[in-house]
Amino acid sequence: MKYRKKGIKKEHHIIEEGEQLLNELVKNRLVKSVIPGRIKTTPKGKPGNPRLTYQYDTKSGAKLLLKKGSTVQEVFVITDDRESLRKFIEERFKS
C-alpha cells in the first residue's frame, strides 16, 4: 500500500528511528518529498543511532543512505537545493 505522510512516501517500512531524521529534512524545507527504498541488513554490525549520508545527485534531487547498525536503506529525495541538503547532512552527522 502506498501513501504519503508529511512528504514521506510510505511504500516501504523505514528503519527504526529513521523517520524522525527524514521528517527533520521535510520540516526544515530541505526536501519536497522522500521516497524510502528497501531495507537491507548485513549479519555484522553494532547497534547505534540512525545516520544519514549523502550519496549522489539524481535528476530530481539526491540519493541518501539511512543507516542504523548493520541495517541500510536507500532513500531518494526530491529537492531544489542539493547543496543546502548536503551541508545540512554533513553538519548534522559529522563524526
trRosetta pair geometry for C-beta under 8 A, 3 or more apart (Angstrom, degrees):
i j d omega theta_ij theta_ji phi_ij phi_ji
1 10 7.6 -8 105 111 82 98
1 11 7.8 -161 90 -123 37 53
2 9 6.6 -14 -162 -174 95 95
2 10 6.7 150 -153 78 43 62
2 11 4.6 -3 -104 -89 89 90
3 9 7.8 165 91 -154 25 54
3 10 5.1 -15 65 53 71 112
4 7 6.7 16 -177 -99 111 8
4 8 6.6 150 -155 72 68 37
4 9 5.5 -36 -96 -97 80 53
4 10 6.7 176 -94 4 23 87
4 33 7.8 -56 -130 -137 129 99
5 8 5.6 -27 67 60 74 92
5 10 5.8 43 3 -36 104 126
6 23 6.1 22 115 -123 140 95
6 26 5.8 120 147 116 92 158
7 26 4.2 159 65 -129 143 134
7 31 7.0 135 157 106 134 93
7 32 6.7 -148 -146 157 118 36
7 33 5.5 -138 -169 -108 81 47
7 34 6.0 74 131 8 85 91
8 14 7.6 -13 173 -61 139 145
8 19 7.0 98 163 -144 176 89
8 22 5.6 81 -99 130 129 131
8 23 7.1 -59 -33 -76 133 70
8 26 6.8 -96 -44 -43 87 146
8 33 7.8 154 -91 -165 28 56
8 34 4.4 -20 -112 66 72 116
8 36 7.1 27 -171 -18 99 104
9 33 6.7 43 -30 179 100 101
9 34 6.5 -156 15 90 76 58
9 35 4.7 9 39 -108 133 67
9 36 7.0 -161 74 19 83 72
11 35 7.6 12 21 -157 118 80
11 36 7.4 -173 52 67 80 81
12 36 5.1 -127 68 106 104 100
12 37 6.3 19 32 157 158 17
12 38 5.7 -136 -130 -91 153 44
12 39 6.9 171 162 -19 122 84
12 73 7.8 177 117 -151 132 121
13 36 7.8 -92 95 115 27 144
13 39 6.4 -38 77 -16 97 133
14 18 4.9 -140 159 80 98 110
14 19 4.7 106 94 -65 148 87
14 22 6.9 -93 -149 6 147 143
14 36 5.2 -118 -94 -98 87 169
14 66 7.4 -22 -165 108 86 165
14 73 7.0 151 -146 125 54 171
15 18 3.8 71 70 -15 90 139
15 39 6.1 145 -71 -118 81 120
15 50 6.1 145 110 -115 121 122
15 66 5.3 -174 25 127 131 117
15 67 7.7 -117 -175 -145 178 8
15 68 5.0 160 166 14 131 122
15 71 5.5 153 -123 121 118 126
15 73 5.1 -152 -31 -4 111 134
16 50 7.5 -162 91 -59 58 121
16 68 6.4 -124 62 92 81 167
17 20 6.0 -37 -173 22 59 114
17 21 7.6 59 139 -15 70 100
17 49 7.3 -97 120 -156 148 63
17 50 4.8 -173 100 -12 101 127
17 68 6.7 120 59 -100 106 150
18 21 5.5 -52 -161 34 51 113
18 22 6.4 45 147 -16 76 104
18 50 4.6 -167 -84 -150 71 154
18 66 4.6 67 -148 178 135 137
18 68 6.6 -118 -58 -29 104 125
18 73 6.9 69 176 45 174 138
19 22 5.6 -56 -148 40 38 110
19 23 6.1 41 152 -22 69 105
20 23 5.6 -52 -145 37 30 113
20 24 6.6 41 150 -29 61 101
20 50 7.9 133 54 57 95 140
21 24 5.5 -48 -156 24 33 118
21 25 7.2 35 148 -18 62 97
21 50 5.7 -131 -19 112 139 124
21 52 5.5 175 160 -37 137 118
21 66 6.9 156 76 -127 138 109
22 25 5.7 -47 -159 28 40 112
22 26 6.8 35 147 -13 67 103
22 34 5.0 99 -171 -156 119 168
22 36 7.4 -56 -89 -65 161 108
22 66 7.4 -32 -56 -88 104 140
22 75 6.8 -137 -99 -156 119 151
23 26 5.5 -54 -150 40 40 111
23 27 5.8 42 152 -23 71 108
24 27 5.6 -51 -139 38 29 114
24 28 6.2 17 162 -7 63 111
24 92 7.9 132 127 -137 145 158
25 28 6.2 -65 -145 46 24 101
25 30 4.8 -86 -163 64 74 113
25 31 4.7 24 145 14 112 115
25 34 6.9 110 78 -74 128 125
25 77 6.8 -70 144 -125 150 149
25 85 7.1 42 -146 -134 111 98
25 88 7.6 133 -113 109 79 143
26 29 7.6 27 175 -78 34 32
26 30 7.7 -84 -66 46 19 74
26 31 5.9 -57 -83 70 58 92
26 34 6.6 -83 -58 -19 110 119
28 88 6.9 152 114 -142 152 154
30 79 6.3 -18 151 -123 61 132
30 81 6.9 -102 -149 76 61 106
30 84 6.0 -146 -128 114 92 102
30 85 4.7 127 174 -96 112 81
30 88 5.7 -84 -104 27 153 160
31 34 6.0 73 122 -64 145 84
31 61 6.9 58 -132 -150 97 137
31 77 4.2 -67 -131 -174 138 122
31 78 6.3 107 -169 66 87 51
31 79 4.7 -68 -110 -75 64 101
31 85 6.6 72 -60 -107 86 130
32 61 7.9 -134 34 -87 93 132
32 77 7.9 131 43 175 60 80
32 78 4.7 -56 60 98 101 102
32 79 6.3 171 2 -91 82 44
32 80 7.3 64 -30 -16 118 88
33 77 6.8 164 86 -156 52 57
33 78 4.2 24 48 32 96 117
34 75 6.3 -16 -166 -176 96 108
34 76 7.7 145 -161 82 46 49
34 77 5.3 -16 -105 -105 65 84
34 78 7.9 -125 -60 19 32 75
35 75 7.1 151 77 -165 48 58
35 76 4.5 -19 65 67 104 97
35 77 7.3 -174 22 -79 73 35
35 78 7.8 64 -10 -22 104 92
36 66 7.5 -29 -127 16 102 142
36 73 6.0 -3 -164 160 100 127
36 74 7.7 135 -166 89 51 54
36 75 5.2 -26 -108 -111 62 84
36 76 8.0 -168 -80 27 16 67
37 73 6.1 168 66 -177 77 75
37 74 3.7 3 37 72 141 95
37 75 6.6 -136 8 -75 85 35
37 76 6.9 79 -42 -11 101 92
38 73 7.1 -149 102 -133 31 79
38 74 7.3 26 46 33 60 97
39 71 6.1 -5 -175 -171 104 107
39 72 7.5 152 -158 80 58 38
39 73 4.8 -31 -102 -87 68 103
40 71 7.2 157 83 -154 44 57
40 72 5.2 -22 65 66 95 88
40 73 7.2 163 18 -82 70 49
41 70 5.8 65 -163 114 73 95
41 71 4.9 -23 -100 -100 82 77
41 72 7.8 167 -86 21 35 67
42 45 6.0 108 75 -30 95 118
42 70 4.6 -119 63 -179 79 106
42 71 8.0 -163 19 -76 67 34
42 72 7.6 31 -11 2 100 107
43 70 6.9 -92 84 173 12 157
44 70 5.8 162 92 -108 36 133
45 69 4.5 103 137 162 117 73
45 70 2.3 -176 16 -61 147 90
45 71 7.3 177 104 -13 165 53
46 69 5.9 -132 93 -133 34 79
46 70 7.7 111 16 -41 29 85
47 68 7.6 3 -153 162 60 84
47 69 4.6 -23 -109 -86 39 126
48 51 7.7 -7 116 -19 118 107
48 68 6.4 -160 73 -159 73 59
48 69 5.4 158 22 -68 78 63
49 68 7.1 -89 140 -124 21 89
50 66 6.3 -5 -170 -175 109 90
50 67 6.9 154 -153 81 59 43
50 68 4.3 -36 -93 -76 71 108
51 66 7.5 162 81 -154 43 46
51 67 5.0 -19 60 62 92 95
51 68 7.3 155 14 -77 68 56
51 93 5.1 110 -154 -145 94 133
52 64 5.4 -10 -167 179 100 127
52 65 7.1 151 -156 78 49 50
52 66 5.8 -20 -99 -99 73 66
52 67 7.8 168 -86 19 25 76
52 75 7.6 -54 -131 46 102 140
52 89 5.2 -97 105 -140 111 110
52 92 7.4 19 50 88 109 124
52 93 6.0 -162 55 -34 69 151
53 64 6.6 154 76 -163 43 73
53 65 4.8 -8 55 54 97 99
53 67 7.0 21 -1 -1 107 117
53 89 6.9 128 -132 160 23 128
53 93 7.0 -117 -79 100 62 152
54 62 6.2 -33 -150 171 91 140
54 64 5.9 -42 -105 -107 44 80
54 85 7.1 132 -104 124 125 92
54 86 4.8 61 -116 -121 174 77
54 89 5.0 137 -40 76 102 150
54 90 7.1 -45 8 -50 124 84
55 62 7.2 149 53 171 74 88
55 63 4.4 -47 64 98 123 95
55 64 6.2 180 1 -108 92 21
55 65 5.7 93 -53 -23 113 94
56 62 6.9 -176 98 -152 32 77
56 63 5.5 10 54 43 73 105
57 61 7.7 -153 -155 125 62 27
57 62 5.5 -52 -113 -101 43 78
57 82 5.5 12 -108 -143 103 159
58 61 5.5 5 58 64 102 58
58 62 5.9 175 11 -98 87 17
58 63 5.7 96 -42 -33 114 86
58 76 6.5 1 5 -146 162 103
60 78 5.1 -31 141 -121 108 87
61 76 6.7 113 75 174 120 75
61 77 4.6 -134 151 99 143 63
61 78 4.3 -135 -46 -117 138 27
61 79 4.4 98 -134 22 98 74
61 82 6.9 161 -163 -87 46 93
62 76 7.5 178 91 -150 40 54
62 77 5.5 -6 58 56 81 98
62 79 6.3 -12 5 32 100 121
62 82 5.5 132 -55 -129 118 99
62 85 6.2 -173 16 104 149 145
62 86 7.5 -175 -113 -65 161 87
63 74 6.3 -28 -166 -164 103 98
63 75 7.4 139 -163 75 53 47
63 76 5.6 -28 -104 -100 68 72
63 77 8.0 171 -92 18 22 74
64 74 7.6 135 77 -165 49 49
64 75 4.5 -28 69 70 97 100
64 76 7.6 176 22 -85 75 22
64 77 6.2 33 -4 -8 116 114
64 89 7.1 -151 -125 -111 121 155
65 72 5.9 -22 -169 -162 108 100
65 73 7.2 143 -161 73 58 44
65 74 6.4 -37 -103 -103 66 50
65 75 7.1 160 -102 19 15 87
66 72 7.3 143 78 -160 53 48
66 73 4.5 -19 62 64 103 99
66 74 7.9 -157 20 -70 82 3
66 75 5.2 64 -20 -22 108 127
67 71 7.0 154 -154 87 52 57
67 72 5.2 -11 -103 -105 82 74
67 73 7.7 -171 -73 24 40 68
68 71 5.2 -10 65 62 79 105
77 85 7.2 179 96 -152 145 154
79 82 5.9 132 94 -75 119 56
79 85 5.3 22 166 -42 173 145
81 84 4.2 7 140 26 119 116
81 85 6.2 138 101 -19 74 89
82 85 5.6 -62 -151 40 33 114
82 86 6.1 35 154 -22 70 107
83 86 5.7 -50 -144 35 31 112
83 87 6.4 29 156 -16 64 106
84 87 5.8 -55 -145 39 31 110
84 88 6.2 34 155 -22 64 107
85 88 5.8 -55 -147 34 28 112
85 89 6.4 24 157 -15 64 107
86 89 6.0 -59 -149 38 28 107
86 90 6.3 26 155 -17 65 110
87 90 5.8 -56 -144 39 30 110
87 91 6.2 24 159 -15 66 109
88 91 6.1 -61 -147 40 26 106
88 92 5.9 21 159 -17 65 115
89 92 5.8 -57 -136 41 27 109
89 93 6.0 -18 175 21 64 114
90 93 7.0 -81 -137 56 17 80
90 94 6.1 43 164 -68 62 93
91 94 6.1 -24 -138 -19 25 113
